[in-house]
Amino acid sequence: MSFYNKIKWVLGILMIFVLILATNLIDRNNFLRVKESVITIYEDRLVANDIIFEMSRSVQEKEVAVAKSDTVFFLERNKQANKDIQELVSKFKMTKLTLDESKIFNDFLENINSLKEYETAYIQSNFSEKTSLNNQISNIKQNLYELSKVQLNEGKRQTSLSKKAIDSVELFTQMEIYILIFLAVLIQIIVIYRPKEQH
């Protein structure tokens, strides 16, 4: 094999290697984006939504107790309900919060802290002053509703990012096939082509 033929083969193989390496790196980046998006949907959206649901249950339990004037709840069970909410708040803080979500969550925390004061005032009023406590519970329920909507919107956004990354992978896969066909033809031309020898 002549030196010229060796160079042709090396260039042909090198072109294929560079193409495969480049497309592999692009595909890897897109797959990482999909993986990250799926993890985010689970860890920061589904788990967060479950925490919100559990907090809503505890708040609803308080709301029912106020409506029924359930003094036993406020004297015995309420302390545990507050502890449960605090544990859920700690778990929620560990999720990745968006800017809007942080604002709503901070408002929620303020309302939860105020709720304890309203509960104390309710107990001290001999369970007669319900209005302020009911209003505070309504504020908290609104916060939880807004936080729940954020989870849904962020889940949609992450799903959209995953779809774009998957579409990119499909597009690059198609391009890879066409480029590989083009390179195969080009390499065949390079290998078969023999320059005319000068006499």
N, C-alpha and C positions, 0 to 999 in steps of 0.2 A: 504494500500500500504506500503510495507516494505521500510526501509531506503535505501536499495540497489537499489530498483526500482526508488525511488525518485531521487537518484543520477544519474541514467541512463537517466531519462527524462530531468533533469536539464542539463546534459552534451549534450544531443541531441539537445535541444532547443538552448543552448549556442553556439554550433557549427554552427547552421543555422544562428543565429543572427550575429555572427562574420563574416561569409561568406557574408551575405547580406550587412553588413556595409562596409566591405573591397571592394567589387565590386562596391558599390554605390559611395564610395570615388574615386575610379579609374575612373568610368564613369563620375562623376562630373568634375574631372580634364580634361578629354578629351573633354567634352562639353564646358568647359570654353575656352580651346584652340581653338575650332571651332568658338565659339562666338567672341573671340578676333581677330581671323583671318578674319572673315567676316566684322567686324567693321573696321579693318585696310584696307581691300580691298576697302571699301567705302570711309572712311574719308581720308586716306592717299594716295590712288591711284586714285580712280575715281574723287574725288573732285580736287585733284592735276592735273589730266589730263585735267579737264575742265578749270582750271586756266591757264594752259599752252596753251590751245586752244585760250582762250580769249586774252592772251598776244600775241600770234602769229597773231591774227587778227589785233591788234593795230600796231604791227611791220610791217605787210603787208600793212596796210594803209599808213604808212610812206614810204615804198618802192615804192608803186604806185605813191605817191605824188612826189617823187624824179624823177621817170621815166617820169612822165608827166610834170615835172618842174612846179608843182602846187604851185605857190607862196602864194596863198590865204590860202592853208592848213597850211603852215609853219608860216604865220603871224597871223592866227586866231585859227585854230583847233588843232595845234600841242601841245599847252600848256595843253589842256584837254586830249589829247592822252597820254602825259607823266604822268599826274595825274592818269589816269586810270591804266597805267602800274604800278605805285607806289602802288596803292591800291591792285592790284593783287599780287604784290611782297609781301606785308604785309600778305595777306591771305596765300600765299604759304609758308611763314616762319612758319606758325602755324601748318603745316602738319609735320608728323614725317619723317625726312630725313635720308636716308642711308648715309654711308660714301662717296660712289661714287657720290651720288646725291648732297651732300653738296659741293663737289669739283666743280662739273659742275655749281651748282647754284651760288657759289661764283664767278666763272669766268663770268657767266651771269651778275651778279650785277656790276662787273667791266666794262663789255662791255656796259651795260645800262648807267652807269655814263659817260663813254667816249662818248657815242652816243650824249649826250646833247652838249658836246663840239664840236663835228663834225657838229651838226645841227647849232650851233651858227656860226661856221666858214663858213658853206654853205650859210647861210643868209648874212653874211658879205661879201662874195665873189660875192654878187648880183646873187645868185643861179646859179653860173657857175661851181664851183668846186664840182663835184658829186662823184668822184672816192673814196675818203677816206670815205665818208658817206655810199656809197654803200657797201664798204668792211666791215664797221662796222656793217651794217644791216645784211650782210651775216654771220658774226661771231655770232650775236645774234640768227639768225635763226638756226644756227648749235647747239648752246647751247639748244635752245628750243626743237630741234629734239632729242638731246641726253637725255634731261630730260623726254621727252615723252617715249623714249625707256626704261628708268629706271622704269617708271610706269608699263609698260607692263611686264617687267621681274620680278619686285617685286610682281605684281598681280599673276603671274604664281607661284612664290615661296610660297605666302600665300595660294593659292589654293591647292598646293601640301601639305602644312602643314595641312590644313583642311582635305584633303583626308586621310592622315596618321592617324589623330586623329579619324576620322570616322571609318577607318579600324580597329583601336585598339578597339573601342567601340564594333564593330561587333564581333571581336575575343573574347573579354572578355564576351560578351553575350553568345556566344557558350560555352565558358569554364564554365560560371555560370550554364548553363543548365546541362552539364555533371556532374559538381561537386554536384549540387542539387540532381540529380538522384542517384549519388554515396552515398551522405549523407542520402538520404531517405532509401536506401537499408541498409546502416550501422546502422541507427537508428532502423529500423525494426529488424535487427539481435540482436542489444543490448537489445531492449524491449522484444523480444520473447525468447532470451537466458535465461535460468534459470540454474544457477550452481547446480550441484548435491550436495545434502545435505550429509554431513558427518555423518556416523552412529557411 
